[in-house]
Amino acid sequence: MIKTALISVSNKEGIIDFTRQLSKLGIKIISTGNTAKLLQQNKIKVTLVSEITKFPEMLGGRLKSIHPSVFAGVLADKKNKKHLNELKKLKIETIDLVIVNFYPFEDAIKMNHKEPYAIENIDIGGPALVRAAAKNHENVLVVVDTNDYNDVVQKIKNKKITRYDRIGMAAKAFSYTARYDAIISSYFNNLAKNDFPDVLNLTFKKIQSLRYGENPHQSASFYRDFSANESCVSAAKQLQGKELSFNNILDIDAAFELVKEFEKPAAAVIKHTNPSGAASAGKIEEAYRKAHETDPKSAFGCVVALNRDCNEKAAILMKPLFIEAVICPKFEKSALEILKEKKNLRLLETGAIKNEKTSYDLKKVKGGVLLQTCFYPELSPKSLKIVTKRKPTKEELKDLIFAWKVNKHVKSNSIVLAKGNTTVGIGAGQMSRVDAVNLAVVKSEGKCQGSVMSSDAFFPFRDGVDEAAKAGVTAIIQPGGSIRDKEVIEAADEYNIAMAFTGIRLFRH
């Protein structure tokens, strides 16, 4: 039976109505600081924690509830006579319900507040209370989620709080404290410039359950990284269409991350996380048209990303096609009017594109994870090392850098052929580099004459250059670094192909 509740919340959403209902059920309310003031202002009878502890709040509110008179009441096992006798001797009453949420540390760091303010928002007493209540869940019901308030009131009213309810709330409470500590740990590692700590604490919040995983026999859910502070699929708002699938999310992520590479209007068409086409142009509708035309056959059932608002002209181009999803900063009203006729088409808005300077890429393997930075050095014509007799023309240089940017987002081994800031052929995920070249040429369907080529890694043999020359490629960009670089450069010179080394490998597994 619940007779006494301790309430101390930073997030006050729903707390007045919740507490009022508890009070009507005859439950004694104990509270702290601003929570107590708010409840009193709303004419709810409250016993201050200081009345229980016989000790005032101290250190500007840093010390309120940490006291044996509180914690003994939370931790006491009601089935243990020794515990109850100790409480009776010390005149301490048991606490049956703990409702606590923490200082908004996550909000403080996301708003880039200065260090002293952020540290002041590290809660101490709250996590201690929640952990104590969760440990003693057989005797104490712990509530950390505002969404649980109504359900808890109904179960108390109907006297239907089960053991599994208590275990479930305890699990949620420990997840809440673990997440809170993981965020604080990450913050301090950032302060210490410790990019790869000995212990990696990751925390993700569930966004939604998915119908299934990569295949129908697999179950799945989608979680958001707390540290994500940029425009991305996990922060996008879905405006219409069917529920996102596991594979949709992977493809949308791949598409949007590609177009974020470009300052000018850019579009990407993605199938199975690889681009079937990408383009940059003066207008977004033109970029989309060119991207789709790279490989219209593969674009069937694709995901589209734009780095500009989707306008009416782009929407008209998309309307007759089978597209799974479109992601962009915003859909203009006229574009929405056109695309809403395709009711199953998933439309996602991200708001103005915001890139994060420092981010990480995490890959799961059995029994562990791999963590790496996502940083790539800036590439400009001046940073390239021209290794052939012929230098690239200005137009070739532009196309080389464009192809290199697209190539960052293609599965290895990968080759990208481009012309006029548009892909004309892409060879992805091949076991040999020359096969990737041949696939890109085949996918170009004759459009590769006069194109440039980007390779994600060095050419181990000259055969890739030989095939490029046959296809009409005029310039190549690659990292360099092979023991056969001299042979490869000589092959390029034979064909009067300009070649630039970047020193940057683009492997993507």
C-alpha positions, 0 to 999 in steps of 0.5 A, a space after each residue: 500500500 502506498 502511503 507516502 510519496 517523495 517528489 522532486 522533479 526538474 521537468 514539471 510537466 504534468 506534476 501538478 495534476 499528478 500530485 493532486 490526484 495522489 493527494 486525493 488518494 490520501 497519499 502524503 506528499 514530501 517534496 523539495 525546493 522549487 517542486 515544493 513551492 510549485 505544489 504549494 502555490 497550487 494549494 497542494 499540501 506538502 511536507 518539506 524534506 527539511 521537516 523530515 531531515 530537521 536540516 535546511 537545504 544547503 549550498 544553494 540547493 546542492 544538498 537537499 535530500 541526501 540524509 539518512 532520514 530520507 534514504 533510510 525511508 526509501 531503502 528499508 525492506 518492509 519484510 525485514 523486522 530489523 529494518 522496521 525496528 530501526 526506523 521506529 527507534 529513529 522515528 523515520 517513516 517509510 517512503 513508498 513512492 519516489 517521483 524524480 527526474 533530474 537537472 537538465 544537464 543534456 539541455 545545458 550542454 546542447 545549448 552550449 552553456 559555459 562549463 560552470 553552468 553545465 556542471 551546476 546542472 549535474 544532479 547528485 541527490 536525484 540519481 541517488 534517490 532513483 537508484 535507491 528506490 529502484 534497488 528497493 523496488 519490491 517496497 518502493 515504486 519509482 517513477 522517472 517518466 512523465 508519460 507514466 503518471 496517468 498509468 501509475 495513478 490508475 494502478 494505485 487507485 485500483 490497487 493493481 500494482 504488480 511485481 512486474 510493474 515494479 520491476 519494469 519501473 526499476 528497469 526504466 529508472 536504472 536506464 534513466 540514471 545510466 543515460 544521465 551518467 553516460 552523457 556526463 561522462 561524454 561531456 567530461 571526456 570532451 573537456 579532457 579531449 579524450 576522443 577514445 576513452 578506456 571505457 566507452 559509454 554510449 546512450 541512445 533513446 528509442 524513437 520508434 519500433 519498426 515493423 521489422 529489420 532488414 528482412 521480415 523475420 527480424 525485429 527492430 527499433 530505431 534509436 537516436 544518439 543523444 549527442 547528435 546535434 546536426 541535421 540528420 535522419 534521426 532528427 528529421 520530421 516525417 510529414 507523410 507516407 508509410 512508416 519508415 522501415 529499417 532499410 528506409 532509414 539506412 538509405 535515407 541516412 546515406 542519401 542525406 549525408 551525401 548531399 550535405 557534402 555540397 554547398 551548391 544545390 545537390 541531389 542524391 538518388 540512393 539504392 541499398 545505401 549506394 548512390 545510383 546517381 548524384 549531381 550538383 547544379 545551379 537549381 535543385 530541380 536540375 540537380 535532381 533531374 541529373 542525379 536521376 538520369 545517371 541510372 534511371 533503371 536502378 532508381 526504381 524504388 529509390 530514396 532521394 535527398 536534396 540539400 535545398 528545399 523541394 520546390 514545385 519543379 522538383 516535385 513534378 519531376 518526382 511525381 511519375 516515379 516510384 520513390 520510397 522516400 524524399 528527405 530535404 530541409 523543407 518542402 514548399 507548399 506547392 511541392 507538398 500539394 503535388 507529392 501528397 497525392 502519392 500517399 505512401 511516399 515518405 516525406 521527411 524535413 530536417 530544417 536548415 542543414 546544420 553540420 557537426 564538426 566532430 562526429 564519430 562512426 560506429 560499427 558493430 561486430 560480434 562482441 564489440 564495436 569499432 569507433 572512428 572519427 568521421 573527419 576528412 581533410 578539405 580537398 581543393 585544387 591546390 591540395 592535389 598532387 598532380 603526378 602526370 605530364 598533363 595537368 587537369 583542366 579547370 573543368 576537370 578539377 571541378 569534376 574530380 573534386 565532385 567525384 571524390 566527394 561522392 566517392 566518400 559515400 560509395 561502398 568499397 571497392 568503388 569507382 565514380 565517373 562524373 562529368 559536369 558535376 554529375 555522376 555518369 557511372 558508379 561501380 560499388 562494392 566490388 572485390 577488385 578495383 578493375 571490376 569496379 571500373 568495368 561496372 562503372 563503365 557498364 552502368 554509364 551506358 555510353 555516357 562516360 566519354 570525356 568523364 573523370 574518374 575517382 577511385 576510393 583507394 590506389 590502383 594496385 595495377 595499371 589495368 584499371 587505368 587501361 579500362 578507364 582509357 578505353 571508356 574515354 576517361 580524361 582525368 583520374 583522382 586517387 589516393 596514391 600509395 601503391 608500390 606500382 604507382 610509377 607503373 600506373 602513372 606511366 599508363 596514364 601518361 600513355 593515354 594522355 590522362 591527367 592524374 591527381 593524388 590526394 593522399 586520402 583513402 576513402 574506404 567504406 565497408 
